[in-house]
Amino acid sequence: MLVLTRKKDESIIINDEIELTIIAVDGDQVKLGIKAPREVEIHRKEIYLQIKAENNEASQLPQNLLNILQRK
């Protein structure tokens, strides 16, 4: 893990196309501004993990689910 120190209004650039800017620091909370191309998905980690878990669960459904649903 790379650890950087930044102050308010300072930024870092990732891969020439993503810019993270420190907007505010209030106690133990930091507000980040993120500039990235529209096609880059950005999620809070807990949301990303939830999406990943739901996708994994959905991929575990029976292969013949469509046939099962059509019978009902």
C-alpha positions as CSV (number, residue, x, y, z in Angstrom):
1,M,0.0,0.0,0.0
2,L,1.3,3.4,-0.9
3,V,0.7,6.0,1.8
4,L,0.8,9.7,0.9
5,T,0.3,12.8,2.9
6,R,-1.9,15.5,1.4
7,K,-3.3,18.7,2.7
8,K,-6.6,20.4,1.8
9,D,-6.9,21.3,-1.9
10,E,-3.9,19.0,-2.8
11,S,-4.4,16.1,-5.2
12,I,-2.9,12.9,-6.5
13,I,-3.2,11.6,-10.0
14,I,-3.8,7.9,-10.9
15,N,-3.0,6.6,-14.3
16,D,-3.2,10.0,-16.0
17,E,-7.0,10.0,-15.8
18,I,-8.1,9.9,-12.2
19,E,-7.6,12.8,-9.9
20,L,-8.2,12.6,-6.1
21,T,-8.5,15.9,-4.3
22,I,-8.7,16.5,-0.6
23,I,-11.8,18.7,-0.2
24,A,-11.9,19.0,3.6
25,V,-10.6,17.4,6.8
26,D,-12.8,17.4,9.9
27,G,-11.5,15.4,12.8
28,D,-11.2,11.8,11.6
29,Q,-13.2,12.4,8.5
30,V,-11.8,13.3,5.1
31,K,-13.8,14.5,2.1
32,L,-12.5,13.5,-1.2
33,G,-13.3,14.8,-4.7
34,I,-12.8,12.4,-7.5
35,K,-12.5,13.3,-11.2
36,A,-12.5,10.3,-13.5
37,P,-13.8,9.3,-16.9
38,R,-17.5,8.3,-16.9
39,E,-16.7,4.7,-17.7
40,V,-14.7,4.3,-14.5
41,E,-17.0,2.9,-11.8
42,I,-16.4,4.4,-8.3
43,H,-17.9,2.9,-5.2
44,R,-17.4,3.1,-1.5
45,K,-15.6,-0.1,-0.5
46,E,-18.6,-1.5,1.5
47,I,-20.9,-1.0,-1.5
48,Y,-18.4,-2.5,-3.8
49,L,-18.1,-5.6,-1.6
50,Q,-21.9,-5.9,-1.4
51,I,-22.2,-5.7,-5.2
52,K,-19.5,-8.3,-5.5
53,A,-21.2,-10.6,-3.0
54,E,-24.6,-10.2,-4.7
55,N,-23.1,-10.9,-8.2
56,N,-21.4,-14.0,-6.7
57,E,-24.6,-15.2,-5.2
58,A,-26.5,-14.6,-8.5
59,S,-23.9,-16.6,-10.4
60,Q,-24.5,-19.6,-8.1
61,L,-28.2,-19.9,-9.2
62,P,-29.1,-23.1,-11.0
63,Q,-28.0,-23.3,-14.6
64,N,-31.6,-24.2,-15.6
65,L,-33.3,-21.3,-13.7
66,L,-34.9,-20.1,-16.9
67,N,-36.5,-23.5,-17.5
68,I,-37.7,-23.6,-13.9
69,L,-39.2,-20.1,-14.1
70,Q,-41.0,-20.9,-17.4
71,R,-42.7,-23.9,-15.9
72,K,-44.5,-21.8,-13.3
